[in-house]
Amino acid sequence: MASVIEGDSVLAIDVGSASTRAMLFDVVEGRYRFIAIGQSPSTAHAPFNDISAGVVEAIEKLQETTGKTFIDADQRLITSIQEDGSGVETISTSISAGAALKIVIAGLLSDVSLESAKNLAESTYARVVESLSLNDPRKAEEQIDAILKADPDLIIIAGGTDQGASQSLQKLIEIIGLACYLMPDDKRPAIIFAGNQEKDDEVRDLLEPLSSNLQTTSNIRPSITTEDLGPARAALARAFVGIRKKQIPGVEELDMWAGGRALPSVFAEGRIIHLLSKLYGPEKALLSVNLGASAATLSIGFNNCLQTKVYPHLGLGEGISELLQHTSIENIARWLSNDAPHQQISDYIYTKALYPNSIPATEEDLQIEQALGREALRIAIETARQELPDDVPVIKKNLLPLFEIILAGGSIISNAPTYGQSLLILLDALQPTGTSTLILDQNNLLPALGTAAEINSILPVQALESGAFVNLATAVSPLSSARYGANILKASIKRADGSISTTVLKQGGFEVIPLKAGQVADLNLQPQNRANIGYGPGRKIAMKVGGSALGIVLDGRGRPLDLQSDDNRRKELIKKWLWTVGD
Amino acid sequence: MLAPVSHNLALTTIIRKRLLPVQGEVVVKLNQHILATDTVAEAEFSHKHHLIDIAHILGIKPSVAEKMVSVRVGEKLAAGTVVAKGIKVEHNGRVVAAGGGQILLDISEKPFELKAGISGEVVELIQNRGVIIQEVGALVQGIWGNGRISSGTLHVLAEKPAEILTAKQLDMSLRSLVILAGSCQNAEVLNTAAEITVRGLILSSIHPSLLGLARKMPYPIVVTDAIGNQAMNANAYKIISTNNQREKVTVNAEAFQRYEGTRPEIIIPLPHTDPPSTPRAVEIFAPGQKVRLRRAPHAGATGTLENLPAGLKTLPNGLRVMAGEVKLNSGKQITVPLVNLEVLG
């Protein structure tokens, strides 16, 4: 069949803290497809201290897989298709490698503009290291010294509603200006001004000569009750890449390959979630989670809005020991089905922090790594859930909202030896409610699609439809207050061959109804004992479902998931759940 | 595949660049022989300032106040100096900014001092920023350091790589020495070492609960192998233990910073004729290389990389990875994920 689109091949490069990936997308039979991936350990850190070696190695692995040539003998990219078929037409690139940015936030009121500045900072790989506001009791010189001591990569200034008072903001800007003035030229931070728009020109006059890169963007708090992070997020993405170019050798060249369109991976990922959210319609909520080495990231799309959260303290790479500041070894150990002593878990965490690229080589270590993943993801979703807008649909307060689609990536989840293990990590950590489709981004393609979307809007849509992602399962998680062992759901499935089977889910139970990828069936869900699957207590629903790697999973284990306090009983149950999904 | 290297070398040429975080003054000379604890450069890099807001104090407009101020940037002012209409300076300081009716003083007491971190010869001066220092000797890189630097005579206390150090082993005869100890598993050991004022502790491993206390210790601590309880790798133990009683042994316990590239290390200056070549920081995995295993099983064990089979291997836990076949020093043959290996060299 002739090609119906004249598309370019796209080489997408994603540089993470632990891995660098080179992914090829090309047109096959008239539609874009994900072709192959090459992966290598990242080289942003010592002793390499240059991302180029990792990028070249990832591309070389891609060359081995595809038989195509993208770089010449001098390791230069071949940027157009040659007569011999070598080269690539378009490059896109995303990056999450590097230490979290140190950000100083400044705003007028701590629970208004400063809160919005914090929300903006948390939408990228960053840590807020200092904050200034009107409520700050410190003297001006103490604030200046605090900024100097924080040695920020970036300062975000918010504050003042548009057309509102501006004198207090002026004071903050002067303090920041003085602090920047005292820094050596090569240490001056980037600055984003996202406050009262009437101050833009003044800010530019005062701070532009004192900053490595000043961007003014629309007010993130245009009124007391409204927060609008959209345009500022784009400014933050540009600032992030600019900072990385200064910090990490090789980023500048990679950005040049990509025509100056490099993006933070989380920003690119958010772009796809936003796009999908629009496709699915405003009433359906989408969740994307990525458990990476540098951070745990969440993107939530709902009602045409995007919320992105990045938690560097929950990354499973060099910062993994920080996890212990947010949970306990006991909480991690409760996800294990073996008898690993707490000391072994602790040793595992510190070794992983020293060698973030390393992987578990034993069954015991794999279980510990997956337990750490569950705990990090559980804390991330719990933190993000508390900041979700009120209008996201829920069955019950304090539980995960009803997410139609849940996309998951990050090596612990996507590289698990079996799909069952991947699924169980997600169900245990996220604890979805109602009916959700769980999709595995096995090759961590989302950032690549997000960067490619900027140059080619058809590619992400067609690649998503092309089976580049693994449809893991349709999970049905009823909410019920029935006693343990009571029937809570009757699921009847009518397959294309006309056969009908019925599965009864009990409170505390966990069942799988196989339905292979490519198959379609009619599913009737009839809650029992006033259980709720998202349509009201006891209300039944009939739907068409597509097949997937694991089929339909009925999760009656309760929300929140009640892990048995009896060690032996809990371990037996975990083994049973794993066996049910095919360990 | 690219391979990270951990330096465990009995004799090598060590070259280290030391740079100020900001521009300043280099205070050593070319070809000067220095100790690890010597200051090589200084900079005014203050985080202590005092702001005098004359307009605010006098209740006048900044433009009016500005005309009353006659100090210049760079001028040093003594406490009590009058800067405008009866307004006195409270601290000794240097004017770093003046304008708009305000004066900002740097009131820090001493400049930032950059330590050499390695004994040796200054082989290059980097104008206003720092130096390059060269030394010939043994080099062992560690995995954790408490941020301090010192040097002294080496004393081998651990008779085996797997020993656990006890407080009883530490007495006044070890005062002012750099001690090769084993694993540290209790706080008493660290406190006793501080009491007898050791110059440095070289540990194979340390219990994670002791990391906070170790950071507070006044002497440098370098951990060579693991956070937890693990023996010292055989190569490192052999290199250090065969240099018992060597002088000017540097324990540079810089924190291991992946992105900055700093790493704790022990440097033992050794006599030499011709300086040997400098070690390579990065290698490509190849058969014949000496390697150390980073992860269980056999974490910390050393051996020889014998073969690099093509394609992916399935581990006992089901993960599929690129792997290498390693013959451990014990003679055992195992398959290890390449990402769990580092080359010793």
Interface residues (C-beta under 8 A of the other chain):
Chain A: S40 P41 T43 A44 H45 A46 P47 F48 N49 A53 G54 E57 G98 A99 K139 A140 E141 I144 D145 L148 K149 L178 Y181 L182 P184 K187 Q247 I248 E318 S321 Q343 S346 D347 I349 Y350 T351 A353 L354 Y355 P356 N357 S358 I359 P360 A361 T362 E363 E364 D365 L366 N415 P417 T418
Chain B: M1 L2 P4 V5 P21 V22 Q23 S46 H47 K48 H49 H50 L51 D53 V96 A97 L104 I143 W144 P208 A226 I227 G228 N229 F256 Q257 R258 Y259 E260 G261 T262 R263 A281 V282 R294 R295 A296 P297 A299 L315 P316 N317 G318 L319 R320 V321 V336 P337 V339 N340
